[in-house]
Amino acid sequence: MLVNDNDASLTARVTSSFSGVPDGEVYPIKFAVGAIIRGSLARSEVESGRAEWLNPPKIENKAHDSPFPTGPVELSSSRRPGQAKTPKTSRKRVEKRSF
């Protein structure tokens, strides 16, 4: 999760030429290699591999807020919570008889 949701502060340099629509524009523009792009266009082009970050966004660690366990989970039994224990049955060895 990014710290700031404001895409206007994101800038990237184009590594492969492409056509894209900058924030607030209607018509696509051809961007050459080395051009500077900003905003959500920069985010999407970096994710697609056609640009690289000039100022990488800071990533916020929200692992402590997660409802899911982050470390190894110990599974103590295959029973569901509230399920009664079933008695273990012993298997008696049956002798084979030959006729």
Legacy VTK file of the C-alpha trace (Angstrom):
# vtk DataFile Version 3.0
C-alpha trace
ASCII
DATASET POLYDATA
POINTS 99 float
0.000 0.000 0.000
1.387 3.381 -0.923
1.679 6.028 1.759
0.273 8.803 -0.410
-2.679 8.153 -2.671
-1.924 11.395 -4.519
-0.673 10.232 -7.924
0.425 13.773 -8.861
3.639 13.365 -6.850
4.718 10.255 -8.790
7.243 10.754 -11.603
8.869 8.261 -13.928
11.172 8.195 -16.979
10.016 6.373 -20.105
12.198 3.388 -21.096
10.143 2.211 -24.091
8.104 4.488 -26.348
4.318 4.258 -26.066
1.101 6.244 -26.507
-0.778 7.256 -23.390
-3.266 9.747 -22.001
-1.852 12.018 -19.264
-3.997 12.932 -16.250
-6.574 15.585 -17.141
-6.195 15.090 -20.908
-8.555 13.472 -23.421
-6.331 12.528 -26.367
-3.318 10.182 -26.270
0.211 11.511 -26.707
3.229 9.575 -28.027
5.957 9.459 -25.389
9.566 8.908 -26.518
12.280 7.152 -24.538
13.609 9.470 -21.805
10.420 11.537 -21.462
9.237 12.350 -17.935
5.688 11.271 -17.055
3.664 11.956 -13.918
0.626 10.771 -12.008
-1.421 7.664 -12.653
0.143 7.357 -16.126
3.551 6.983 -14.449
2.185 4.369 -12.056
0.579 2.268 -14.811
3.571 2.467 -17.147
6.036 1.452 -14.416
3.782 -1.505 -13.574
3.721 -2.519 -17.261
7.520 -2.183 -17.531
7.662 0.734 -20.001
8.992 3.291 -17.459
11.164 3.462 -14.338
10.619 5.470 -11.167
12.479 8.737 -10.667
11.127 9.015 -7.112
9.910 5.575 -6.019
6.741 5.733 -3.901
7.126 4.883 -0.219
5.506 1.633 0.769
3.654 1.448 4.058
3.920 -1.778 6.024
0.450 -2.730 7.195
1.275 -6.280 8.251
0.424 -5.494 11.883
-3.110 -4.438 10.869
-3.786 -7.586 8.884
-6.500 -9.929 10.204
-4.529 -12.842 8.740
-1.556 -14.460 10.468
1.795 -13.332 9.093
4.032 -16.060 10.493
3.921 -19.839 10.519
0.656 -21.244 11.784
0.626 -24.306 14.013
-2.142 -26.726 13.229
-2.825 -28.647 16.418
-5.597 -30.915 15.186
-7.803 -31.617 12.231
-10.953 -31.010 14.274
-13.070 -27.950 13.768
-13.670 -25.730 16.801
-16.523 -27.122 18.887
-16.359 -30.553 17.261
-16.390 -33.446 19.733
-13.451 -35.801 19.959
-13.999 -39.171 18.392
-12.649 -42.210 20.196
-9.773 -43.993 18.536
-10.698 -47.459 17.432
-8.141 -50.191 17.441
-7.971 -52.461 14.468
-7.864 -56.094 15.389
-5.619 -58.246 13.333
-7.591 -60.877 11.534
-5.822 -64.147 10.928
-6.058 -65.543 7.468
-7.200 -69.109 7.349
-6.206 -71.398 4.569
-8.669 -74.092 3.567
LINES 1 100
99 0 1 2 3 4 5 6 7 8 9 10 11 12 13 14 15 16 17 18 19 20 21 22 23 24 25 26 27 28 29 30 31 32 33 34 35 36 37 38 39 40 41 42 43 44 45 46 47 48 49 50 51 52 53 54 55 56 57 58 59 60 61 62 63 64 65 66 67 68 69 70 71 72 73 74 75 76 77 78 79 80 81 82 83 84 85 86 87 88 89 90 91 92 93 94 95 96 97 98
